[in-house]
Amino acid sequence: MRVADKMTREPVTLAERSTLREATELMRSRRIRHLPIVDGRKLIGIVTDRDVKRATPSVVGGASKEEYDRTLDRTTLGQIMTRNPVSVFPSTTMRDAVALIVRERIGSLPVVLEGELVGIVTETDCMKAYLDLLIEFETLFRRHFQ
């Protein structure tokens, strides 16, 4: 099984100049935790929900609403993104992708081909692939032993 078989094609992306507010709203509305940052189609970074939380002042912690809004509107993703993120090719095996996610302790891997972002594979995609294998195994097992 290859990454190309399980990845999300055409992932939601933003540009380096996009704001923290844009990322927050997009991540919330699309229910995603990882945003590849692109220049055209070239992958240049990634922003995660953790990056967003870390960069956002806490109103509960004493930040004013004005400070909160100012930070969301003035902070660009280029300021908080991880540059040159770990990535894989569509031909990478799912086994190797999962091993990389575990080893690097990350939640997703952008998928690149010839320098361009073509997809993203997340922990959730890996779990779905694992579930598919379990179902296939159970089906084969039942056929064999019934």
N, C-alpha and C positions, 0 to 999 in steps of 0.2 A: 504494500500500500504506500502510495506516494503522497506528499504534501498537496500536490495538485488535486488529488481526489477528495480532500477534506477541507481545504482552505476556503475562506470567504473571499470570493472574487470581487473586484472593485470595492475595496474597503472604503469606509468613510474617512476622509482626510481633511487636513487643513494646511494652510501655508505658515511659514515661519513668522510672518507679520501679523497673523491672526491674533486676536486678543484672548486673554484668559476667560473673559465673559463668553466669547463665541464657543470656546472649548467646553466650558461648563454647561452651557445651554444645549449644545449638540450632544454631548455625552449623556446628559439627562434625558433628552427627548428620544434619542436613538437607543438608549439603554446599553451603552457600550462603555468599556473601561480602558480602551487603548486607541489612541489616535496617531496614525502615522503622519509625519510632517513631510510634505513634499515641496519640491521646486519643479513645477510642471508635473512630470511623472517620476522624477528622480527622488528617491528616498533620501532625506537628509537628517531625519530624527524621529523620535517618538515621544508622545506625552501620554502618561497614564493617569488614572483617577488619583493615584497617590501623589503624583507631581502636582496636580491641580489642588488637592487638599493642602499640601505643604506650602504652596504659594499664596493661598487665600487666607487673609487675616480672619481671625475668629471674632465674631460679634459677641459670642458668649464670653470670650476671653478679654473683652474690654474694647475692642476696636469699634469705632463709630461706624454708622451706616455710610457716612460720606467716605471714610477711609476704605471701607469694604468696596464700595462702588468704584472709587478712584483706582484701586488696585486691579479690579476686574477689567476696567476699561483701558488702563495704561500698560499693563504687563503683557508683553507679547510672548507667544509660544517659543520664539527663538531664545528668550531669556530662561525658560524653565525646561526645555526639552533635553532629552538625552540624545546627543549627536552620535552619528554612526552606530546605530543600534545593531545588536546581534540580529542577523537575518539568515534566511535559508533560500534555496532554489526550489522551484516547483518539483524538480526531480528528486529532492531529498526524501529519504524514507521517513515515514511517520515515526518509526522506532528511533531514528537519529534525531528527529525534531523533538520528540518527547524527552529523550536523554538530555538534549541541550537545554530545554526549558527547566528540567530538574536541576541540572548541574549549575546553570547560571542563575537559578532562582528568579525567573522572570515569568510573566503571565502570557506573553505572546511573542510571536516571531513574524516580522514582516517578510513577505515572500517577494523576491526580486528576480528579474530575468533581464539580462543585458542592461543592468543599471536602472531599470524601471520597476516601480512597485506594481505587482500584478495580483497581490492578495495578502491575506494575513491568516495565520493559524494561531488559535488561542488555546488556553487550557480547556475551555469548553469544547472546542473542536476535537481536541485529543480525547476527552472523555466520551464524546459521541462516537469516535472511531473505536474506542475500547468497547463500548456498549454494543456496537455493530458486530465486533468480533465475538463477544460473549454470546450474542443471539445466534450467530452462525455456528458457533461451537455447540451450543445446546441443541440446535436443530440437527446437526450431524450426529451428535451423541444419541439423541432419541431415535433417529432412523436406524442407527447401527445396533442399538440394544433393545429394540422393541420387536 
